[in-house]
Amino acid sequence: MTDVKICGITNLDDALAACDCGAEALGFIFFKSSPRYVSPEEAGDIIAKLPGGVAKVGVFVNEEPAVVKSIYDSCGLDMIQIHGNESAEYCRGFSSHLLIKALNPWASKSFPELDEWTPHAFLVDSGDAAKYGGTGNLSDWGFARDLARRYPLILAGGLNPKNVGRAIRTVSPAAVDVGSGVEREPGKKDHVKMRSFIERARAAGCGGSGGIFEVNSY
């Protein structure tokens, strides 16, 4: 079964609805330029009220490692998603079983051999030269499919209830990640769309092995 991460959570109502719909993970964006930014204090308050069994993922872009670790500890996060131009050396400063490293196919040729990286999983998104993610555009499914054959992969970028089944059948990712595709406005989720997205992801039934968000504490 392919896991589902609902990203860009900004309020408790959406967080609880995502849990009720069966999401395996929730994403909290700590990048101030994002319309889905949530402060560490707000995220911590939400996380403290969540049921067990759902992974809480902090999303960071080119942030100082000490700041990332401080927010991880104070908010009670389970995983760290690094979504900027961070180097392999930067990533090795974190426990690999906690780390998700986002890759943008437009910049993939600038990366060294991916075997030099040691994350728990790679994430393929559809960022461009101006944005690191959240564009609402489809990512490169061919690039993602090839990557999924070698590494645990999370597929993001332009997913929604209408295309998630096809995405899973095409790429076979371990997980899918959705933000804008289940929103009524930036940072505010549409609960009907969330439920439909997860139901259709489950119905696809031929993705990766899942379990990507079963992690231990830092």
Disulfide bonds with the S-S distance in Angstrom:
none
